[in-house]
Amino acid sequence: QVQLVESGGGLVQAGGSLRLSCAASGIIFSFNGMNWYRQAPGKQRELVAAITSGGITNYADSVKGRFTISRDNKLSTVYLQMSSLKPEDTAVYYCNTKVYQKYTYWGQGTQVTVSS
């Protein structure tokens, strides 16, 4: 059974930082690319950052230079370090992976709120 469990969200002032974590189980973590998505109220879910099994990263333009995705294969955990946070970063952040290019899994989400 695949499980993705996010943690690390919270309330932070604009300009502050947070680190999100996503612990995975039920998959061979090192084989899988991992992604962070977010969904703000009234908006579609959007891809924020991605990291391949080989460690290649990609970011949405809106977070480039402010967010860093990383992974620890020994801990089966993917991280999202968020800095210089803006009120528009407020959203529920979700961890995501696709196994065998076919089965998509989501975590339960963690709320990030950035106050101005």
All heavy atoms as an XYZ file, in Angstrom:
887
protein
N       0.853     -1.190      0.000
C       0.000      0.000      0.000
C       0.893      1.246      0.000
O       1.724      1.420      0.869
C      -0.890      0.009      1.233
C      -1.821      1.195      1.326
C      -2.654      1.172      2.598
O      -2.552      0.248      3.399
N      -3.460      2.190      2.785
N       0.681      2.082     -1.005
C       1.497      3.285     -1.123
C       0.930      4.373     -0.221
O      -0.273      4.629     -0.210
C       1.521      3.775     -2.576
C       2.326      5.064     -2.678
C       2.107      2.693     -3.486
N       1.807      5.006      0.536
C       1.395      6.140      1.368
C       2.393      7.268      1.221
O       3.610      7.037      1.207
C       1.311      5.735      2.841
C       0.062      4.986      3.217
C      -0.138      4.914      4.722
O       0.794      4.616      5.454
N      -1.349      5.188      5.184
N       1.862      8.465      1.101
C       2.670      9.688      1.087
C       2.142     10.574      2.215
O       0.956     10.903      2.228
C       2.551     10.409     -0.253
C       2.947      9.630     -1.500
C       2.642     10.435     -2.757
C       4.419      9.259     -1.457
N       3.014     10.933      3.141
C       2.583     11.695      4.316
C       3.387     12.987      4.391
O       4.598     12.963      4.632
C       2.759     10.884      5.606
C       2.298     11.704      6.810
C       1.972      9.574      5.523
N       2.674     14.106      4.188
C       3.325     15.417      4.236
C       3.325     15.969      5.657
O       2.432     15.660      6.456
C       2.618     16.432      3.329
C       2.557     16.067      1.869
C       1.214     15.507      1.483
O       0.532     14.944      2.358
O       0.842     15.632      0.301
N       4.299     16.811      5.926
C       4.359     17.528      7.199
C       5.155     18.813      6.990
O       5.820     18.971      5.956
C       5.004     16.675      8.294
O       6.314     16.319      7.929
N       5.056     19.706      7.968
C       5.881     20.912      7.940
C       5.166     22.190      7.572
O       5.766     23.264      7.593
N       3.887     22.088      7.222
C       3.153     23.302      6.896
C       2.886     24.135      8.134
O       3.159     23.730      9.258
N       2.355     25.332      7.904
C       2.038     26.204      9.028
C       1.810     27.624      8.588
O       1.654     27.907      7.393
N       1.790     28.511      9.572
C       1.586     29.938      9.334
C       2.929     30.651      9.453
O       3.658     30.447     10.443
C       0.602     30.493     10.359
C       0.384     32.008     10.371
C      -0.227     32.477      9.063
C      -0.499     32.394     11.560
N       3.248     31.460      8.467
C       4.519     32.177      8.463
C       4.297     33.571      7.892
O       3.393     33.777      7.068
C       5.583     31.397      7.651
C       5.189     31.301      6.192
C       6.963     31.983      7.820
N       5.104     34.522      8.334
C       5.006     35.876      7.786
C       5.699     35.948      6.433
O       6.613     35.165      6.135
C       5.663     36.866      8.745
C       4.859     37.127     10.008
C       5.429     38.277     10.822
O       6.624     38.538     10.795
N       4.564     38.957     11.558
N       5.264     36.880      5.626
C       5.895     37.107      4.323
C       7.397     37.338      4.522
O       7.813     38.033      5.449
C       5.264     38.297      3.632
N       8.180     36.707      3.649
C       9.625     36.773      3.755
C      10.230     35.638      4.553
O      11.452     35.460      4.547
N       9.390     34.887      5.220
C       9.859     33.788      6.045
C      10.111     32.523      5.256
O      10.001     32.501      4.016
N      10.435     31.458      5.995
C      10.780     30.178      5.382
C      10.040     29.034      6.063
O       9.676     29.123      7.243
C      12.288     29.925      5.494
O      13.033     30.924      4.849
N       9.833     27.987      5.296
C       9.286     26.729      5.815
C       9.929     25.589      5.056
O      10.305     25.758      3.884
C       7.772     26.648      5.622
C       6.835     27.376      6.584
C       5.399     27.243      6.090
C       6.979     26.857      7.990
N      10.023     24.432      5.693
C      10.459     23.234      4.995
C       9.379     22.168      5.115
O       9.011     21.770      6.228
C      11.777     22.693      5.531
C      12.326     21.563      4.659
C      13.662     21.057      5.111
N      13.562     20.098      6.211
C      14.458     19.161      6.453
N      15.534     19.045      5.697
N      14.320     18.334      7.486
N       8.899     21.735      3.967
C       7.920     20.647      3.922
C       8.644     19.323      3.727
O       9.668     19.255      3.040
C       6.923     20.857      2.785
C       6.193     22.199      2.745
C       5.193     22.209      1.583
C       5.508     22.497      4.050
N       8.079     18.280      4.310
C       8.605     16.933      4.140
C       7.491     16.022      3.658
O       6.320     16.227      3.997
C       9.144     16.387      5.468
O      10.182     17.188      5.980
N       7.869     15.018      2.898
C       6.913     14.005      2.444
C       7.590     12.651      2.583
O       8.552     12.360      1.859
C       6.496     14.257      1.008
S       5.540     12.910      0.282
N       7.087     11.853      3.509
C       7.624     10.522      3.734
C       6.815      9.511      2.937
O       5.589      9.457      3.042
C       7.575     10.186      5.218
N       7.517      8.714      2.147
C       6.865      7.735      1.284
C       7.071      6.329      1.818
O       8.118      6.013      2.385
C       7.422      7.834     -0.129
N       6.063      5.498      1.619
C       6.176      4.077      1.954
C       5.397      3.280      0.925
O       4.506      3.801      0.252
C       5.648      3.810      3.361
O       4.299      4.173      3.479
N       5.760      2.007      0.789
C       5.058      1.149     -0.154
C       5.573      1.229     -1.574
O       4.984      0.621     -2.473
N       6.637      2.007     -1.800
C       7.240      2.099     -3.128
C       8.752      1.968     -2.991
O       9.293      2.145     -1.898
C       6.922      3.443     -3.831
C       7.453      4.633     -3.005
C       5.435      3.586     -4.095
C       7.336      5.978     -3.705
N       9.407      1.639     -4.098
C      10.867      1.680     -4.121
C      11.225      3.124     -4.405
O      11.304      3.549     -5.563
C      11.437      0.724     -5.173
C      10.915     -0.695     -4.936
C      12.964      0.746     -5.121
C      11.317     -1.687     -6.002
N      11.413      3.863     -3.334
C      11.477      5.321     -3.427
C      12.532      5.787     -4.416
O      12.278      6.706     -5.209
C      11.772      5.890     -2.040
C      11.796      7.388     -1.977
C      10.613      8.107     -1.918
C      13.000      8.081     -1.968
C      10.631      9.492     -1.857
C      13.040      9.461     -1.902
C      11.841     10.166     -1.846
N      13.687      5.170     -4.405
C      14.793      5.657     -5.236
C      14.506      5.514     -6.722
O      15.166      6.139     -7.543
C      16.079      4.917     -4.883
O      15.926      3.526     -5.096
N      13.525      4.717     -7.095
C      13.184      4.507     -8.497
C      12.239      5.588     -9.032
O      12.031      5.667    -10.237
C      12.497      3.157     -8.688
C      13.424      1.972     -8.618
C      14.738      2.110     -8.224
C      12.963      0.701     -8.937
C      15.583      1.018     -8.142
C      13.799     -0.404     -8.872
C      15.115     -0.237     -8.470
N      11.641      6.357     -8.136
C      10.525      7.222     -8.530
C      10.849      8.710     -8.493
O      11.473      9.190     -7.540
C       9.335      6.982     -7.597
C       8.690      5.652     -7.853
O       9.028      4.665     -7.223
N       7.788      5.611     -8.806
N      10.385      9.406     -9.534
C      10.367     10.846     -9.453
C       9.320     11.281     -8.441
O       8.327     10.586     -8.228
N       9.563     12.423     -7.816
C       8.651     12.953     -6.806
C       8.325     14.395     -7.128
O       9.166     15.127     -7.652
C       9.275     12.867     -5.413
C       9.654     11.465     -4.964
S       8.249     10.361     -4.767
C       7.334     11.190     -3.458
N       7.115     14.791     -6.787
C       6.646     16.129     -7.123
C       5.955     16.798     -5.942
O       5.383     16.119     -5.092
C       5.629     16.057     -8.272
C       6.111     15.237     -9.433
O       7.143     15.537    -10.032
N       5.391     14.182     -9.752
N       6.008     18.114     -5.957
C       5.191     18.923     -5.045
C       4.224     19.751     -5.876
O       4.647     20.440     -6.811
C       6.056     19.853     -4.203
C       6.775     19.185     -3.090
C       8.090     18.787     -3.065
C       6.241     18.844     -1.808
N       8.399     18.217     -1.858
C       7.273     18.244     -1.063
C       4.991     18.992     -1.204
C       7.093     17.790      0.241
C       4.809     18.538      0.093
C       5.856     17.945      0.800
N       2.958     19.661     -5.521
C       1.906     20.479     -6.121
C       1.327     21.380     -5.030
O       1.513     21.132     -3.844
C       0.771     19.607     -6.663
C       1.049     18.923     -7.973
C       1.867     17.803     -8.046
C       0.456     19.380     -9.154
C       2.109     17.160     -9.254
C       0.688     18.747    -10.370
C       1.509     17.640    -10.409
O       1.732     17.010    -11.600
N       0.586     22.380     -5.459
C      -0.156     23.190     -4.497
C      -1.494     23.602     -5.099
O      -1.649     23.676     -6.326
C       0.620     24.427     -4.067
C       0.822     25.476     -5.145
C       1.715     26.603     -4.632
N       1.948     27.633     -5.643
C       2.798     28.628     -5.505
N       3.527     28.752     -4.376
N       2.952     29.533     -6.463
N      -2.440     23.852     -4.208
C      -3.756     24.308     -4.648
C      -4.242     25.393     -3.708
O      -4.436     25.149     -2.510
C      -4.755     23.154     -4.685
C      -6.091     23.535     -5.294
C      -6.937     22.322     -5.647
O      -6.735     21.223     -5.106
N      -7.869     22.500     -6.565
N      -4.419     26.564     -4.274
C      -4.954     27.698     -3.520
C      -6.471     27.715     -3.648
O      -7.017     27.157     -4.616
C      -4.357     28.998     -4.053
N      -7.172     28.336     -2.715
C      -8.631     28.378     -2.789
C      -9.113     28.962     -4.108
O      -8.642     30.021     -4.547
C      -9.011     29.285     -1.615
C      -7.889     29.157     -0.664
C      -6.656     28.986     -1.511
N     -10.022     28.244     -4.758
C     -10.601     28.718     -6.005
C      -9.708     28.571     -7.216
O     -10.072     29.054     -8.306
N      -8.548     27.932     -7.045
C      -7.625     27.778     -8.167
C      -7.358     26.303     -8.443
O      -7.601     25.441     -7.595
C      -6.309     28.505     -7.874
C      -6.447     30.013     -7.782
C      -5.094     30.680     -7.719
C      -5.208     32.192     -7.721
N      -3.883     32.850     -7.687
N      -6.839     26.046     -9.631
C      -6.488     24.680     -9.988
C      -5.192     24.264     -9.296
O      -4.337     25.110     -8.978
C      -6.315     24.564    -11.505
C      -7.613     24.597    -12.275
C      -7.420     24.215    -13.734
O      -6.374     24.469    -14.317
N      -8.426     23.603    -14.325
N      -5.059     22.980     -9.092
C      -3.815     22.450     -8.534
C      -2.702     22.660     -9.561
O      -2.887     22.413    -10.754
C      -3.980     20.963     -8.203
C      -2.905     20.395     -7.324
C      -3.261     19.000     -6.867
N      -4.413     18.987     -5.965
C      -4.804     17.918     -5.273
N      -4.109     16.777     -5.358
N      -5.872     17.973     -4.513
N      -1.544     23.115     -9.081
C      -0.441     23.391     -9.994
C       0.838     22.724     -9.506
O       1.065     22.595     -8.298
C      -0.207     24.907    -10.129
C       0.193     25.605     -8.841
C       0.595     27.061     -9.045
O       0.770     27.505    -10.198
O       0.752     27.760     -8.018
N       1.679     22.336    -10.467
C       2.970     21.741    -10.152
C       3.924     22.840     -9.685
O       4.103     23.837    -10.383
C       3.538     21.026    -11.364
C       4.904     20.370    -11.199
C       4.863     19.262    -10.158
C       5.393     19.838    -12.538
N       4.532     22.627     -8.539
C       5.457     23.606     -7.977
C       6.900     23.207     -8.245
O       7.715     24.022     -8.682
C       5.229     23.735     -6.452
C       6.279     24.648     -5.822
C       3.826     24.245     -6.159
N       7.222     21.940     -7.979
C       8.602     21.479     -8.131
C       8.601     19.978     -8.352
O       7.704     19.274     -7.873
C       9.430     21.825     -6.896
N       9.612     19.510     -9.059
C       9.738     18.089     -9.365
C      11.199     17.682     -9.255
O      12.103     18.484     -9.528
C       9.211     17.793    -10.766
N      11.404     16.437     -8.866
C      12.761     15.894     -8.820
C      12.711     14.470     -9.358
O      11.861     13.669     -8.953
C      13.349     15.950     -7.392
C      14.812     15.510     -7.390
C      12.512     15.164     -6.393
C      15.555     15.867     -6.102
N      13.602     14.169    -10.298
C      13.622     12.835    -10.885
C      14.327     11.850     -9.951
O      14.940     12.248     -8.952
C      14.350     12.851    -12.229
O      15.741     13.128    -11.997
C      13.768     13.887    -13.174
N      14.281     10.593    -10.323
C      14.986      9.585     -9.522
C      16.484      9.866     -9.512
O      17.179      9.524     -8.550
C      14.711      8.182    -10.072
O      15.088      8.108    -11.438
N      16.975     10.507    -10.550
C      18.391     10.830    -10.637
C      18.763     12.160    -10.020
O      19.931     12.556    -10.050
N      17.762     12.866     -9.492
C      18.046     14.120     -8.804
C      17.944     15.370     -9.653
O      18.268     16.467     -9.187
N      17.461     15.254    -10.871
C      17.269     16.433    -11.718
C      16.007     17.154    -11.251
O      14.967     16.530    -11.039
C      17.154     16.043    -13.194
C      18.475     15.405    -13.655
C      16.821     17.259    -14.054
C      18.416     14.803    -15.036
N      16.109     18.464    -11.108
C      15.000     19.241    -10.555
C      14.406     20.182    -11.590
O      15.058     20.576    -12.565
C      15.466     20.060     -9.348
O      16.536     20.940     -9.748
C      15.972     19.161     -8.238
N      13.151     20.544    -11.349
C      12.449     21.480    -12.205
C      11.478     22.254    -11.337
O      10.916     21.707    -10.378
C      11.706     20.732    -13.315
C      11.246     21.657    -14.404
O      11.859     22.695    -14.653
N      10.172     21.293    -15.081
N      11.285     23.542    -11.675
C      10.454     24.409    -10.846
C       9.490     25.227    -11.678
O       9.786     25.593    -12.823
C      11.337     25.378    -10.044
C      12.294     24.706     -9.115
C      13.591     24.387     -9.516
C      11.899     24.377     -7.820
C      14.469     23.753     -8.659
C      12.781     23.744     -6.948
C      14.058     23.436     -7.378
O      14.934     22.807     -6.518
N       8.362     25.552    -11.088
C       7.471     26.524    -11.685
C       8.162     27.887    -11.669
O       8.932     28.191    -10.749
C       6.166     26.601    -10.896
N       7.886     28.686    -12.678
C       8.534     30.005    -12.764
C       8.272     30.843    -11.511
O       9.128     31.616    -11.082
C       8.034     30.756    -14.001
C       8.595     30.190    -15.290
O       9.602     29.450    -15.230
O       8.030     30.479    -16.358
N       7.097     30.674    -10.931
C       6.701     31.505     -9.801
C       7.519     31.231     -8.535
O       7.516     32.050     -7.610
C       5.218     31.310     -9.493
O       4.947     29.950     -9.200
N       8.221     30.099     -8.490
C       8.976     29.761     -7.275
C      10.477     29.628     -7.530
O      11.236     29.389     -6.583
C       8.441     28.473     -6.626
C       6.937     28.577     -6.370
C       8.767     27.244     -7.460
N      10.895     29.760     -8.761
C      12.323     29.621     -9.075
C      13.146     30.617     -8.269
O      12.799     31.784     -8.164
C      12.561     29.853    -10.564
C      12.312     28.642    -11.423
C      12.597     28.929    -12.895
C      12.256     27.728    -13.750
N      12.409     28.017    -15.197
N      14.230     30.111     -7.704
C      15.102     30.959     -6.899
C      14.664     31.094     -5.459
O      15.415     31.626     -4.627
N      13.462     30.630     -5.130
C      12.947     30.734     -3.755
C      12.723     29.361     -3.122
O      12.877     29.214     -1.911
C      11.629     31.510     -3.732
C      11.742     32.923     -4.272
C      10.464     33.712     -4.022
N       9.308     33.133     -4.698
C       8.216     32.719     -4.057
N       8.126     32.801     -2.747
N       7.191     32.215     -4.750
N      12.341     28.385     -3.923
C      12.050     27.037     -3.422
C      13.129     26.072     -3.904
O      13.650     26.205     -5.016
C      10.702     26.543     -3.933
C       9.489     27.239     -3.360
C       9.598     28.406     -2.603
C       8.231     26.716     -3.578
C       8.485     29.040     -2.080
C       7.105     27.335     -3.062
C       7.233     28.493     -2.321
N      13.410     25.076     -3.076
C      14.354     24.027     -3.442
C      13.770     22.669     -3.084
O      13.392     22.441     -1.927
C      15.693     24.213     -2.717
O      16.241     25.497     -3.026
C      16.681     23.131     -3.141
N      13.702     21.798     -4.080
C      13.256     20.429     -3.838
C      14.480     19.537     -3.703
O      15.476     19.710     -4.409
C      12.321     19.934     -4.970
C      11.695     18.589     -4.618
C      13.031     19.891     -6.307
C      10.594     18.148     -5.581
N      14.410     18.584     -2.776
C      15.518     17.649     -2.591
C      14.946     16.322     -2.113
O      13.774     16.243     -1.740
C      16.533     18.199     -1.582
O      15.931     18.396     -0.312
N      15.774     15.309     -2.114
C      15.315     13.995     -1.693
C      16.388     13.281     -0.913
O      17.581     13.486     -1.144
C      14.888     13.153     -2.906
C      15.990     12.844     -3.901
C      15.424     12.219     -5.175
N      14.785     10.935     -4.868
C      13.822     10.405     -5.618
N      13.380     11.032     -6.689
N      13.297      9.238     -5.278
N      15.956     12.425      0.002
C      16.837     11.563      0.767
C      16.349     10.140      0.557
O      15.338      9.723      1.140
C      16.807     11.938      2.250
C      17.840     11.166      3.067
O      18.136     10.008      2.710
O      18.320     11.718      4.064
N      17.028      9.400     -0.303
C      16.567      8.057     -0.643
C      16.666      7.100      0.541
O      15.882      6.154      0.634
C      17.355      7.523     -1.831
C      16.977      8.220     -3.130
O      15.912      8.823     -3.243
N      17.872      8.156     -4.100
N      17.612      7.336      1.440
C      17.720      6.460      2.608
C      16.516      6.598      3.530
O      16.084      5.635      4.161
C      19.003      6.761      3.371
C      20.262      6.345      2.636
C      21.503      6.624      3.469
C      22.756      6.215      2.719
N      23.991      6.511      3.487
N      15.966      7.801      3.591
C      14.801      8.059      4.434
C      13.493      7.992      3.667
O      12.420      8.167      4.258
C      14.921      9.436      5.101
C      16.078      9.615      6.074
C      16.094     11.048      6.618
C      15.998      8.624      7.217
N      13.578      7.755      2.345
C      12.371      7.731      1.494
C      11.554      9.001      1.696
O      10.321      8.959      1.847
C      11.514      6.496      1.799
O      12.202      5.318      1.485
N      12.246     10.110      1.678
C      11.598     11.392      1.960
C      12.014     12.426      0.926
O      13.179     12.499      0.530
C      11.968     11.886      3.372
O      11.517     10.924      4.336
C      11.313     13.232      3.675
N      11.041     13.222      0.515
C      11.301     14.352     -0.367
C      10.973     15.623      0.405
O      10.033     15.640      1.220
C      10.499     14.243     -1.683
C       9.006     14.253     -1.429
C      10.896     15.345     -2.651
N      11.750     16.656      0.159
C      11.615     17.917      0.883
C      11.314     19.061     -0.076
O      11.678     19.010     -1.248
C      12.898     18.239      1.646
C      13.338     17.167      2.596
C      14.305     16.242      2.229
C      12.787     17.074      3.870
C      14.721     15.251      3.104
C      13.190     16.084      4.753
C      14.153     15.175      4.366
O      14.548     14.192      5.235
N      10.684     20.085      0.461
C      10.525     21.334     -0.260
C      10.911     22.455      0.694
O      10.169     22.764      1.628
C       9.093     21.525     -0.766
C       8.895     22.742     -1.659
C       9.648     22.573     -2.987
C       7.409     22.994     -1.930
N      12.083     23.030      0.459
C      12.532     24.178      1.242
C      11.997     25.436      0.585
O      12.276     25.690     -0.584
C      14.061     24.216      1.300
C      14.607     25.420      2.040
C      14.296     25.382      3.530
O      14.490     24.369      4.185
N      13.805     26.496      4.063
N      11.210     26.195      1.332
C      10.567     27.391      0.784
C      11.099     28.614      1.521
O      11.020     28.671      2.756
C       9.047     27.294      0.949
C       8.455     26.028      0.356
S       6.658     25.978      0.435
C       6.412     25.911      2.209
N      11.622     29.549      0.758
C      12.182     30.771      1.338
C      11.553     31.987      0.664
O      10.916     31.857     -0.380
C      13.698     30.805      1.142
O      14.312     29.672      1.705
N      11.750     33.138      1.279
C      11.189     34.390      0.746
C       9.718     34.211      0.399
O       9.260     34.601     -0.683
C      11.977     34.848     -0.485
O      13.337     35.035     -0.183
N       8.988     33.628      1.311
C       7.586     33.304      1.054
C       6.750     34.555      0.870
O       6.993     35.595      1.505
C       7.031     32.451      2.191
C       7.453     30.971      2.123
C       7.277     30.292      3.470
C       6.668     30.246      1.048
N       5.765     34.435     -0.010
C       4.850     35.520     -0.346
C       3.429     35.102     -0.002
O       3.116     33.906     -0.002
C       4.952     35.834     -1.838
C       6.346     36.142     -2.337
C       6.355     36.317     -3.848
C       7.742     36.603     -4.370
N       7.760     36.777     -5.848
N       2.548     36.064      0.208
C       1.148     35.696      0.475
C       0.546     34.829     -0.629
O      -0.280     33.949     -0.351
C       0.455     37.052      0.568
C       1.515     37.975      1.073
C       2.782     37.495      0.416
N       0.982     35.040     -1.859
C       0.443     34.238     -2.968
C       0.936     32.792     -2.950
O       0.481     31.973     -3.746
C       0.759     34.886     -4.321
C       2.206     35.269     -4.534
C       2.474     36.741     -4.199
O       1.975     37.244     -3.160
O       3.215     37.374     -4.985
N       1.865     32.461     -2.059
C       2.270     31.063     -1.876
C       1.301     30.302     -0.981
O       1.436     29.085     -0.818
C       3.673     30.985     -1.283
C       4.743     31.534     -2.206
O       4.682     31.246     -3.421
O       5.652     32.241     -1.716
N       0.346     31.002     -0.393
C      -0.629     30.355      0.474
C      -1.437     29.325     -0.311
O      -2.022     29.633     -1.350
C      -1.583     31.397      1.087
O      -0.832     32.260      1.949
C      -2.704     30.732      1.873
N      -1.434     28.096      0.180
C      -2.108     26.997     -0.509
C      -1.978     25.733      0.333
O      -1.222     25.705      1.313
C      -1.482     26.759     -1.881
N      -2.696     24.708     -0.087
C      -2.442     23.364      0.420
C      -1.400     22.736     -0.501
O      -1.558     22.739     -1.723
C      -3.718     22.510      0.463
C      -3.396     21.104      0.975
C      -4.774     23.165      1.348
N      -0.346     22.224      0.089
C       0.746     21.624     -0.669
C       0.641     20.099     -0.599
O       0.484     19.533      0.493
C       2.087     22.106     -0.128
C       2.413     23.512     -0.540
C       1.709     24.600     -0.016
C       3.402     23.776     -1.488
C       1.984     25.894     -0.413
C       3.692     25.073     -1.887
C       2.979     26.123     -1.353
O       3.253     27.410     -1.768
N       0.759     19.479     -1.774
C       0.602     18.033     -1.886
C       1.861     17.398     -2.463
O       2.446     17.911     -3.416
C      -0.559     17.690     -2.820
C      -1.909     18.150     -2.357
C      -2.406     19.388     -2.741
C      -2.704     17.338     -1.545
C      -3.656     19.826     -2.329
C      -3.960     17.762     -1.131
C      -4.424     19.001     -1.529
O      -5.668     19.420     -1.122
N       2.184     16.252     -1.930
C       3.251     15.406     -2.463
C       2.619     14.446     -3.464
O       1.461     13.994     -3.271
C       3.880     14.662     -1.294
S       5.235     13.591     -1.708
N       3.362     14.095     -4.485
C       2.803     13.278     -5.564
C       3.887     12.419     -6.192
O       5.052     12.838     -6.282
C       2.191     14.216     -6.612
C       2.022     13.587     -7.972
O       2.979     13.538     -8.754
N       0.830     13.115     -8.265
N       3.498     11.222     -6.635
C       4.395     10.412     -7.430
C       3.579      9.546     -8.371
O       2.386      9.323     -8.155
C       5.292      9.535     -6.540
O       6.310      8.924     -7.347
C       4.498      8.420     -5.855
N       4.223      9.105     -9.444
C       3.593      8.199    -10.383
C       4.470      6.955    -10.476
O       5.661      7.040    -10.752
C       3.437      8.844    -11.754
C       2.705      7.961    -12.759
C       2.516      8.660    -14.090
C       1.374      9.628    -14.036
N       1.058     10.185    -15.395
N       3.857      5.799    -10.226
C       4.588      4.545    -10.189
C       4.345      3.783    -11.475
O       3.203      3.711    -11.948
C       4.139      3.708     -8.964
C       4.858      2.373     -8.932
C       4.387      4.486     -7.678
N       5.426      3.228    -12.030
C       5.352      2.477    -13.297
C       4.723      3.320    -14.404
O       4.084      2.782    -15.309
C       4.542      1.185    -13.118
C       5.054      0.273    -12.032
C       4.203     -0.188    -11.037
C       6.388     -0.106    -11.990
C       4.668     -1.016    -10.033
C       6.855     -0.920    -10.986
C       5.993     -1.376    -10.012
O       6.457     -2.196     -9.020
N       4.911      4.636    -14.341
C       4.367      5.554    -15.356
C       2.854      5.430    -15.476
O       2.277      5.856    -16.482
C       4.997      5.266    -16.726
C       6.508      5.302    -16.750
C       7.070      6.696    -16.589
O       6.504      7.665    -17.047
N       8.190      6.803    -15.904
N       2.221      4.900    -14.468
C       0.809      4.568    -14.625
C      -0.043      4.933    -13.418
O      -1.124      5.493    -13.574
C       0.706      3.061    -14.878
C      -0.677      2.544    -15.218
C      -0.610      1.065    -15.548
C      -1.975      0.505    -15.879
N      -1.912     -0.942    -16.206
N       0.414      4.620    -12.231
C      -0.406      4.796    -11.030
C       0.047      6.048    -10.291
O       1.192      6.156     -9.883
C      -0.276      3.579    -10.115
C      -0.627      2.274    -10.785
C       0.372      1.373    -11.157
C      -1.945      1.964    -11.074
C       0.051      0.187    -11.789
C      -2.270      0.783    -11.702
C      -1.269     -0.110    -12.068
O      -1.587     -1.274    -12.695
N      -0.907      6.963    -10.089
C      -0.610      8.241     -9.451
C      -1.076      8.214     -8.004
O      -2.196      7.779     -7.718
C      -1.302      9.386    -10.196
O      -0.794      9.428    -11.538
C      -1.013     10.716     -9.523
N      -0.213      8.712     -7.122
C      -0.537      8.737     -5.698
C      -0.332     10.147     -5.160
O       0.577     10.869     -5.605
C       0.354      7.763     -4.918
C       0.136      6.331     -5.315
C       0.940      5.731     -6.274
C      -0.882      5.582     -4.741
C       0.744      4.423     -6.664
C      -1.091      4.264     -5.117
C      -0.274      3.696     -6.084
O      -0.483      2.392     -6.450
N      -1.205     10.505     -4.213
C      -1.168     11.815     -3.581
C      -1.119     11.671     -2.064
O      -1.704     10.739     -1.503
C      -2.428     12.620     -3.934
C      -2.564     12.954     -5.381
C      -3.208     12.221     -6.341
C      -2.048     14.110     -6.046
N      -3.111     12.853     -7.545
C      -2.414     14.022     -7.405
C      -1.315     15.222     -5.628
C      -2.067     14.992     -8.352
C      -0.978     16.188     -6.561
C      -1.349     16.063     -7.898
N      -0.463     12.615     -1.431
C      -0.557     12.719      0.007
C      -1.836     13.448      0.393
O      -2.618     13.871     -0.461
N      -2.013     13.620      1.699
C      -3.235     14.250      2.204
C      -3.153     15.780      2.154
O      -4.176     16.448      2.274
C      -3.506     13.797      3.647
C      -2.729     14.544      4.735
C      -1.253     14.183      4.803
O      -0.785     13.278      4.097
N      -0.524     14.875      5.665
N      -1.974     16.303      1.961
C      -1.792     17.747      1.868
C      -1.419     18.374      3.198
O      -1.775     17.873      4.263
N      -0.704     19.479      3.109
C      -0.356     20.258      4.299
C      -0.566     21.745      3.972
O      -0.175     22.214      2.911
C       1.085     19.976      4.761
O       1.352     20.640      5.989
C       2.129     20.390      3.728
N      -1.205     22.444      4.886
C      -1.572     23.841      4.657
C      -0.385     24.759      4.924
O       0.266     24.666      5.969
C      -2.731     24.248      5.565
C      -3.134     25.704      5.473
C      -3.816     26.047      4.164
O      -4.715     25.341      3.716
N      -3.395     27.150      3.539
N      -0.134     25.638      3.971
C       0.853     26.706      4.143
C       0.116     28.034      4.018
O      -0.561     28.277      3.013
C       1.970     26.619      3.093
C       2.874     27.847      3.153
C       2.786     25.346      3.296
N       0.234     28.854      5.042
C      -0.398     30.165      5.034
C       0.665     31.229      5.265
O       1.401     31.163      6.260
C      -1.482     30.265      6.120
O      -2.445     29.228      5.926
C      -2.181     31.627      6.065
N       0.740     32.186      4.340
C       1.724     33.258      4.430
C       0.978     34.562      4.662
O       0.169     34.976      3.829
C       2.574     33.347      3.162
C       3.662     34.419      3.325
C       3.200     32.000      2.831
N       1.241     35.190      5.787
C       0.559     36.445      6.121
C       1.388     37.637      5.640
O       2.614     37.593      5.641
C       0.335     36.528      7.625
O       1.575     36.557      8.302
N       0.678     38.677      5.254
C       1.364     39.883      4.741
C       1.695     40.848      5.862
O       1.275     40.696      6.986
C       0.492     40.563      3.697
O      -0.760     40.871      4.255
